[in-house]
Structure formats: C-alpha cells, structure tokens
C-alpha cells in the first residue's frame, strides 16, 4: 500500500515541478504550483518515513525484571537462540545498581551490536544517570531510529515497527498520556508497541497497586498498539479488549485483530527475577503463568510479517524450563 503512495507521490512531485518551470503562468499560479510542490514533497517524505519495503519476518523479544543470576543468563541465551532481532526491556534491569555489569552481560550473550530498547523501572532510579548513559549508547545503534529522552520517554523504530516507551508514575515531570497521543498522531506505521514498567492493579496478577493511571493504557488502545509491561514477576495476557479500564472483551479467541479501539495487554515480568504467586485474578485474562503454575522465567516473543503477510504476527511466551506456555496470533488493522 505504502509503495503505491510513494510512486504516486513521486509522479506528482515530478509533474508539478515540470509545470512550475515550463508552463507560462501568472504570479498567483506560480505561488500555487510552488506550494503544491512543497506539499507533495512532504506527503512523499511522510510515506517513505512510515513505510518499510522489507517483508521478511521480524522476531522481537519482550521481557522485564531481569535481576542478575543464572536465570537471567539463560533467558538472554534463549532470546538469542530463538532468533530475536530486537529486545525490549520493560524496566527493573539487574536490580543490583550495577549499570556496567548489566551492559556487559547483554554484550557478552547477545553481542555488542544487538538492538535493545529499555525503559526505566522503579529499581533503576538509584543509579539512573549511569543506566541512562548505557541506554543512550544502545539507542544510537544504527539499526534503530530513536528520539526522545533515553529510558524515560522514547519513540524508536525498527524495520517499520514503532515502539513507544514511557514511564508513568516513575517520572512525574512528563505527561505520559499526551506523549503517547502525540507519538501516534497522524501515524501510518504498520505495527505499534507500547512499553512501560508499572501497572494498574487489574493489569497484573500479584499485589501491585494502581500506579500508572488508565490514560496510558487507553491511549495505546485508541491507536491499536500492543501494550507490554513488567513490574509484577509473572506472565499474563488479556483477551482482546475494547475498553481496558472497564475490561470489556471484544474477542475470546486466540486470533485477534489490533485496530483503533482494541488491543491486547501482555505482562512479561520474569526476565530473571523469581516468579511470584498469583494473588489477583480477573475474567479478562486469557493466560496466566506464575509461581503457582511452575513458572521459572522467560520472555514474550512476537514474529511480525509471518507467512508473507505484512499484517500478521505470531506471538508466544516461552519459559526456560517448561517451554511454550502461551501462543496467539495478531492481525494488524490499526490504520483502518
């Protein structure tokens, strides 16, 4: 679809440029053609910026709450073995206030050039300036295109997939809901992912309180963006929701359509820290994994553009000992 717009835009830009130069015109018409040419160039640039011609599948790993232990190492090794191209870390890094050690374990296992997009968690604040330096370095990876305040509020693109990371409740100097709204405003990106650390009580399965507010969740839902969080040391995934605050279920199936006004929330907070028992439940959960179910630790994996379908993604959560514990299919219709 985007390719057609680019070609059409290029033709119109060329024709308008020729008309501006070659057709005898009055001063008023020259101004008109010049403005039209500039507008068409902006449209052409917009579609080039938001499109990606590569149709190869892209696998992204999503986790949070890593810690620094043997599970942490095994999970990162699994991230690599599963063929991931990008790692999203939803806060609470090594939990030992050791930014260098945290940086080094990723470089050792994944490689120094592996794309990583982290966002701050509550256990990262004590040495935040040092963690932020690491994140700035990672976000300068030429494979990524990132803008914003590293680890606090960022918009990153990877091969046509947009990841908006923010820190509701942690960094109160920002308007996080507005940031998400502006990030997706007039956006034509195919796949969208929202990433942050903390939760609302009903969007986790432990004893975490209401921290983030519903606004950030609803703004991502409004734009058909997949929502991923951490904080609670468990895995849980909702059914397709059309209202997150009210927990309105749009679809009970494992094949779901992300579009403006409906999305899925995935909590993936066992990147190495010990899994916790389930203390909170709800009818909106399609899958729950925690200490009570034998969960050890793992990551959520989503492969976008599968089966030569640019709007199809296959996702699964994998535990380092039990294997795959959840799987679902997403279709993207967020630009409709």
N, C-alpha and C positions, 0 to 999 in steps of 0.2 A: 504494500500500500504506500509506504513512505517513498519508495523508489519512484513510483509514478508521479508523486508530488514534486520530487526533486527534478525529474526530467521535464515535467510541465513548467515548473518554475524557471528552469534554465532556458527553455524555449522562449518563454515570455520575457525574461530579462534580456535575452539577445534581441528579440524583435523590437522591444521597447527602446533599447539602446540605439538600434538602427534607425528607428523612427525619429528619435530625438535628434540624431545627427543629420539625417538625409531628407526628411520631409520638410518642405518650406512651411514654417509655422509663424504664428504671431507670438509676441512676448508671453501672452497668457497661456497659450498652448504649450510653449516651451517649459514653462513652470509646471504645468500639469504633467507633461511627459517625464520631466526630471523627478518629480515627486513620486509618480507611478513607478519609475525605475528603482528608486530607493526603497519603496515599499516592497516591491517584488524581490529585491535582493535580500531584504530582511526575512521575508517568508521562506526564500530558498535556504538561507542560513539556518533558520529555525528547524526546518525539516531535516537538514543534514545533521544538525546537532542532536536531534531526538531520534534519529534512525540508526539502525545498525544492520548492515547487509550480511554479516556473518550469521548463518543459520545453524552452525554447529551447536550441539548441546553444551550447556554450561552448568557445572555442578558447584553449588555453594554450600558450605558447612556453617551451621549456626549453633553457638553454644554460649554459656555464661558460667560464672562462678567456678573458676578453674582451680584455684589453690596451687600448691606446688608439691606434688607427691607422685607416686608410681602411677596412679590412675590418670593424672594429668598427662604424663608422658605417653601412656598407652592410648589415650584418646586423641592426642595430636598425631600419633603414628597412624591411627585409624583414619583420621582426616586425610592424611596423605595417601594411604593405601586405597581409600575409596575413590580416589581420582578427583578430589576437590581442586578447584581453581582459585577459590576465594574463601577466606574465613572471616565471619562476622562474630565479634566477641561482645556479648551484651553485659559487660561490667563484672566487677569483682575479679580482678586479674589473679595474681599469685597469692594475694591475701597475706603476704609476709612483708609488705612495704619494701620490696626489692626490685625496682624497675629494670635494672641491668640483668638480673637473673631471669626475670620474666621475658625480656627481649631475647636473651641468649638461647633459651630453650626452644623458642619458635624458630630461630635461625638454624639451630642445630638439627631440628627434626624436619621442618618444612622447607628450609632454605632461606637465604638472606633476601631473595627477590620475590618471595611468595607474597601475594597481596593480602593484607589484613586490615580490617576496618573495626577498631574497638570503640566502645563508648563507656564512659565512666560509670562505676558502681560506688556504693556507699563506702566500701572498704578500700577504695583507691584514693580517697581525698587527702589522707595524711601526707603523702608524698606526690601530690597531684602534679606539681610543676615538673617533676622528673618523669613521671609517666607521660605527661603531655608532650615532652620532647621526643620520646620514643614514638608516640602516635603520629606526631608531625612528620617524622622521618618516614614512617610506614606509608603515610598518605601522600608522600611525594613520589611514591612508586610510579614510574611511567605507565604502568598497566592500569592505573587508576586516574580518575579525574575528580578531584575533591576541592570543595570550597567550604568556608566557614571556620569555626573555632574548634581545633582538633580535640576530639574526645568529648566535647561539650554540645556542640551543635554543628553538624556537618551534612553536606549533600555530596555523596560520592556516586560516580557512575562507573560501571564495569561492563564493557561489551554490550551497552544498551540497556543494562539493568540499573535502576536508580535506587540507592539506599539512603534513606534519611534517618540520621541518628540524632537523638536529643536526650536531655537529662532532666525530665520533670521531677520536681521535688528536691533534687540534689543541687542544681544551680538555679536559685530562685531569681537571679537577676534577669533571666530570659522569660519571654512569653512563648512557651513551647508550642502551644496550640496554634498560635499565629505563625510561628516558624514553619510548622508542617503545612499549614494552609498556603503560605507563600511559596514553599518548595514545590508544591504540586499544582500551583495556579497556572492555568493555560498550558498544562504539561501533556505532551503526547508520547511520553516514554511508555514502552510496551509493558514491562514488569516493574512493579514498585514494591519496596520493602521498607517498613518502619522498624526502627531498632532503638530500644532503651532498656534500662536495667530494672527499675522498680515496678510495682504493680498496684492495682486495686485488689481488695480482699477477694472479690469474686473471680478475679482473673489469675488466681493461684490456688494451690491445694494444701497449703500449710497454715501458718498463723500470722502471715504478713497483714499489716493493716492497710487502710486506704491512704496511699501516698501520692499518686500521680494526678488524680482527678480524671474524670471521664472524657474531658475535652480532647486530649491527645489521641485516645482510642477512637473516638467518634470521627475526628478529622481524617485519620487514616482510612477508616471505613468509608467515609464520604468519597474518597478517591480510589477505592478498590485496592488498597495496598495491604499486602500480607503483614501482620503485626507479630513481632517476635520480642520476647523479653527474657529476663533471668530472675535473679534475686532469691526466689524460693528454690531450694535444692530438690528439684523434681522435674519430670516432664509431663506436660498436659497439653491437649489440643482441643479446641472447641469445634462444634459443628459450624456450619456456615451461618453467620449471624447477620441480621439486617438492622439490629439495634443492640449495641454492646451493653449499655447501662441497663436496659430492660431485659437483656439476654433473650432477644427474640430470634428464634431459629428459623432460618429460611430454607434449610435443606438438611435432612438427616443422612444423606448419602456420603460416601467417601469420594465421590466425584463431584467437585464443586466449582462454581463459576465466580471468580473475583470480578466484581464490577462496581461502578459507583453506587454506594449504598449497601454493599455487603462484602464481608471478608471473614477471615479466619484468624484466631489468636493462638499463637503457639508459645508456650513457656518451655524454655530449654535451659535449665539452670544446674546441670550436673556435668560440667566440664572438667571435673576433678574433685570437687568438694564432696563430702559424704552425703548421700541421699537421705532425705528426711521422710518421716512417716506422713501419711495423709491425715489431715486434721480438718479439712474443709472440702465440701463437695457441692455439686450442682448438676442439674439436668442438662446444662449446656455443654458439658464435657463429652467429647466423643471418645477420648482416650486419656487415661491417667496412669502414670508409672512413677513409683516412689519406693521407699524402703520396704513398704508392706508388700509390694509386688516383686521384690527381689532386685530392684534396680541398683546397678553398681555405678554407672556413669556412661555418658555418651554424648552424641550430637545429633541435631536435626540436619538432614541432607535434602536439598532440593535441586533437581536437574531440570533446567529450563530449556525449552525448544527441543523436546524429545520427539521422536518419530517424524522428523522433518516438519513438525508443527510449531511455528513460532509462538503460538498462544497456548501451548500445553506444557505443564510441568508435573513431574512425578516427585513426590516427597516421601521420606521415610525417616523414622527415628531409630538409631541403632545403638545398642548397649554393648560395651566391650566384652561382656561375658555371655549375655543372653541372645545377642544378635538383634535382628529387626523386631521391634515391638509395636510399631505403628506404620502405616503407609496410606497415602491418599493422593489423589490427582487433582490438580488445579487447572482450570481453563481461564485465560485472561480475557475479559471483555471490558476492562476499565476505561477504554477510550470511546465506548459507545455512548 
